């Protein structure tokens, strides 16, 4: 018997992992950098614990090779519905449905199909409001053209039993692959994210402006959440919200990375200056020589070139400008920039 088995796409699982890792990294960083018991330390654990759950979920989604939908000459079965196989003779009609950008195929069944568990009245009411049926095939994790699959279901439901095997054998799965247009869209999104990050790093005003716009977009998207129609406003509000969220993560990651590198470079430069004084009984006057003699990696060298050095009466001072264009002075006791 010919069977058509539809499996989960690995893309969904990889997306979940990709979205979780930045938040987990920030949470781990906060745990390492902040003293135990502080607010930031606790927030780090909460962030790591919550978003860390996305990693095993994403891994499961990526490697789960169980068929999600099985179609044969007898009927169709969907794992997500928790129902028995529905036979073709029980299907009256089928139509594609888009609910909050999630793809479904609604199945109109006759009275002979018995649900394992009768739908709750409130669930049936919601289905009626959004134009769905009590039996809906979820395609959110399957990379397939929902219109072609709907046509197949309709053809099999109307065909004679002897013709169904031939229809199944002739059906070609047309997956929604990565087209050149989609590739260009990805490049555009990456470019916009980089541009927003660079803009945010020009100052706190720019960063807060982007965050406010993200908040307005999120409220707008939430306002249209109850609509099943393809609203352009909801679509672009959702995109703006994601850009804002990604920008916030990138900013935090960039600032944390910069702080880590700058603290290491400041510590090495300060130690080199102190060692020079021990040998020569006075602080150096040539800071370029200090930088050359300090064991700095490539990134730390770039940062060191932004540092200004000044000798006072009995001490010295290291100053720099951080990514948000604020002047900071190195504190030797705390081994960090204040």
C-alpha positions in Angstrom: 0.0 0.0 0.0 1.4 3.4 -1.0 1.9 5.8 1.8 2.8 9.5 1.8 4.7 10.3 5.0 5.3 14.0 5.9 8.1 14.7 8.4 9.1 17.8 10.4 11.5 20.2 8.8 14.8 20.7 10.6 14.6 24.4 10.0 12.0 25.0 12.8 14.2 23.3 15.4 17.3 25.2 14.3 15.4 28.5 14.6 14.4 27.7 18.1 18.0 26.9 19.0 19.3 30.0 17.2 16.8 32.2 19.1 17.6 30.6 22.5 21.4 30.6 22.4 21.9 34.4 22.5 19.7 34.8 25.6 21.3 31.8 27.3 24.8 33.3 26.6 23.7 36.6 28.1 22.3 34.8 31.1 25.5 32.8 31.6 27.6 35.9 31.3 25.5 37.7 34.0 25.9 34.7 36.3 29.7 34.7 35.8 30.2 38.4 36.0 27.8 39.4 38.8 28.2 38.6 42.5 25.9 35.9 43.9 22.6 37.2 45.3 22.5 40.4 43.3 19.6 41.3 41.1 21.6 40.8 37.9 22.8 37.4 39.1 19.3 36.2 39.8 18.1 37.6 36.4 21.0 35.7 34.8 19.8 32.5 36.2 16.1 33.2 35.2 17.2 34.1 31.7 19.4 31.0 31.4 16.8 28.6 32.8 13.9 29.9 30.8 15.6 30.2 27.4 17.7 27.2 28.0 14.6 25.1 27.7 14.5 26.1 24.1 17.7 24.2 23.3 16.5 20.7 24.1 13.2 21.5 22.5 14.9 22.7 19.4 17.2 19.6 19.4 14.1 17.3 19.7 12.4 19.2 16.9 15.5 18.9 14.7 16.0 15.1 15.1 12.5 13.9 15.6 12.0 11.8 12.4 8.6 10.4 13.3 6.1 11.1 10.5 3.7 13.9 11.4 1.1 13.2 8.7 0.5 9.8 7.0 -1.7 9.7 3.9 -2.6 6.4 2.2 -5.5 5.0 0.1 -7.6 4.4 3.3 -7.4 7.9 4.9 -5.2 10.5 6.5 -3.7 10.7 10.0 -2.1 13.7 11.8 -0.1 13.2 14.9 -0.9 16.6 16.3 -4.7 16.1 16.3 -4.5 13.1 18.7 -7.4 11.6 16.7 -7.8 8.3 14.8 -7.3 8.1 11.1 -10.1 9.8 9.2 -11.2 7.8 6.1 -11.7 9.4 2.7 -15.4 8.5 2.7 -15.8 10.6 5.9 -14.3 13.7 4.3 -16.7 16.2 2.8 -14.2 19.0 2.0 -10.9 20.4 2.9 -9.5 24.0 2.7 -6.2 25.8 3.7 -6.3 28.1 6.7 -3.8 30.7 7.9 -4.0 31.4 11.7 -1.4 33.9 13.0 0.9 32.9 10.2 0.5 29.2 11.1 -0.6 27.0 8.2 -3.5 24.5 8.7 -5.7 22.5 6.5 -9.2 22.3 7.9 -11.1 19.0 7.3 -14.9 19.1 7.0 -16.0 15.6 8.1 -19.4 13.9 8.1 -21.2 12.6 11.2 -19.7 9.1 10.9 -16.3 10.4 12.1 -16.1 10.0 15.9 -13.7 12.1 17.8 -11.7 10.4 20.6 -12.7 13.2 22.8 -15.5 15.6 22.1 -14.2 19.1 21.6 -15.0 21.6 24.4 -17.8 24.0 23.7 -15.4 27.0 24.0 -12.9 25.3 21.6 -15.6 24.6 19.1 -16.8 28.3 19.4 -13.3 29.6 18.7 -12.9 27.3 15.7 -16.1 28.6 14.3 -15.1 32.2 14.9 -11.7 31.8 13.1 -13.2 29.7 10.3 -11.6 26.4 11.4 -13.1 22.9 11.8 -12.9 20.6 14.8 -10.3 18.6 12.8 -7.4 20.7 11.5 -4.1 19.4 10.1 -1.2 21.5 11.4 1.5 22.2 8.8 3.6 24.6 10.9 6.5 22.1 11.2 6.2 20.6 7.7 7.8 22.2 4.7 5.2 21.7 2.0 2.8 23.8 -0.1 -0.5 23.8 1.7 -2.5 24.4 -1.4 -1.0 21.4 -3.3 -1.6 19.2 -0.2 -5.2 20.5 0.0 -5.8 19.6 -3.7 -4.5 16.1 -3.0 -6.8 15.6 -0.1 -9.8 16.8 -2.1 -8.9 14.6 -5.0 -8.5 11.5 -2.8 -11.7 12.2 -1.0 -13.6 12.4 -4.3 -11.8 9.5 -6.0 -12.8 5.9 -6.2 -10.9 3.5 -4.0 -9.2 1.8 -7.0 -7.9 5.2 -8.2 -6.4 6.5 -4.9 -3.2 4.4 -5.1 -2.5 5.9 -8.5 -3.1 9.5 -7.3 -0.8 9.0 -4.4 2.0 7.6 -6.6 1.7 10.5 -9.0 1.8 13.2 -6.3 5.1 15.0 -6.2 6.0 16.8 -2.9 6.8 20.4 -3.8 8.6 21.8 -0.8 9.0 25.5 -0.2 12.7 25.6 -0.6 15.0 28.6 -0.2 14.6 30.6 -3.3 16.9 33.4 -4.6 14.3 35.9 -3.4 14.3 34.4 0.1 18.1 34.5 0.1 18.0 38.2 -0.8 15.4 38.8 2.0 17.7 37.1 4.5 20.6 39.3 3.4 18.3 42.4 3.7 17.3 41.4 7.3 20.9 40.8 8.3 21.9 44.2 6.9 19.0 45.9 8.7 20.0 44.2 12.0 23.6 45.4 11.6 22.5 48.9 10.8 20.2 49.1 13.8 23.1 47.8 16.0 25.5 50.4 14.8 22.8 53.1 15.3 22.1 51.9 18.8 25.8 52.1 19.7 25.9 55.8 18.8 24.2 56.6 22.1 21.6 55.7 24.7 19.1 58.0 22.9 19.2 56.1 19.7 18.9 52.8 21.6 15.9 53.9 23.6 14.2 55.3 20.5 14.5 51.9 18.8 13.2 50.2 22.0 10.2 52.5 22.1 9.4 51.8 18.4 9.7 48.1 19.2 7.2 48.5 22.1 4.7 50.3 19.9 5.0 47.7 17.2 4.5 44.9 19.7 1.4 46.5 21.1 0.1 47.0 17.5 0.8 43.3 16.6 -1.0 42.2 19.9 -4.0 44.4 19.0 -4.4 42.6 15.7 -3.7 39.2 17.3 -7.4 38.2 17.2 -7.6 38.7 13.4 -7.3 35.7 11.1 -7.0 37.8 8.0 -3.6 38.5 6.4 -3.3 42.0 7.9 -0.3 44.0 6.5 -0.2 46.1 9.6 0.1 43.0 11.9 2.7 41.5 9.5 5.0 44.5 9.5 4.4 45.2 13.2 5.6 41.7 14.0 8.7 42.2 11.8 9.5 45.4 13.6 9.1 43.8 16.9 11.5 41.0 16.0 14.0 43.5 14.7 13.8 45.4 18.0 14.2 42.2 20.1 17.2 41.0 18.0 18.7 44.5 18.3 18.4 44.4 22.1 20.1 41.0 22.3 22.9 42.1 19.9 23.4 45.3 21.8 23.7 43.5 25.2 26.0 40.9 23.7 28.2 43.5 22.1 28.4 45.7 25.2 29.2 42.7 27.4 31.8 41.5 25.0 33.3 44.9 24.8 33.4 45.2 28.6 35.1 41.9 28.9 37.8 42.7 26.3 38.3 46.3 27.7 38.7 45.0 31.3 41.3 42.4 30.2 43.2 45.0 28.1 43.1 47.5 31.0 44.3 45.0 33.4 47.3 44.0 31.2 48.2 47.6 30.5 48.0 48.6 34.1 50.2 45.6 35.1 52.8 46.5 32.5 52.9 50.1 33.7 53.3 49.0 37.4 56.1 46.6 36.3 57.8 49.4 34.5 57.7 51.6 37.7 59.2 48.8 39.8 62.1 48.5 37.5 62.6 52.2 36.7 61.3 53.8 39.9 59.1 56.1 37.8 56.1 55.8 35.6 56.7 55.6 31.8 56.2 58.6 29.6 56.0 56.6 26.3 52.6 54.8 26.2 53.3 53.3 22.8 56.2 51.4 24.2 54.0 50.1 27.0 51.4 48.9 24.4 54.1 47.2 22.3 55.5 45.3 25.3 52.1 44.2 26.6 50.8 40.8 25.6 47.6 41.8 23.9 45.6 39.9 21.3 44.3 41.5 18.1 41.0 42.7 19.6 42.7 44.0 22.8 45.2 45.9 20.6 42.3 47.6 18.8 40.9 48.7 22.2 44.3 49.7 23.5 44.6 52.2 20.7 41.6 54.0 22.1 43.2 54.4 25.5 44.7 57.7 26.6 47.5 57.6 29.2 48.4 60.5 31.5 51.0 60.6 34.3 50.1 62.6 37.4 52.3 63.6 40.3 52.4 60.3 42.1 50.3 58.1 39.9 48.9 57.6 36.4 45.5 57.6 34.7 44.1 55.5 31.9 41.0 56.9 30.1 39.0 55.7 27.2 35.6 56.3 25.4 33.2 53.3 25.5 30.9 52.2 22.7 28.2 54.6 23.9 30.7 57.5 23.6 31.0 57.9 27.4 34.4 58.6 29.0 35.6 55.9 31.4 38.6 55.8 33.7 40.4 52.6 34.7 40.1 51.6 38.4 43.2 49.6 39.3 41.7 48.3 42.6 38.5 47.0 41.0 40.3 46.1 37.7 37.5 47.6 35.6 36.6 50.7 33.8 34.3 53.2 35.6 
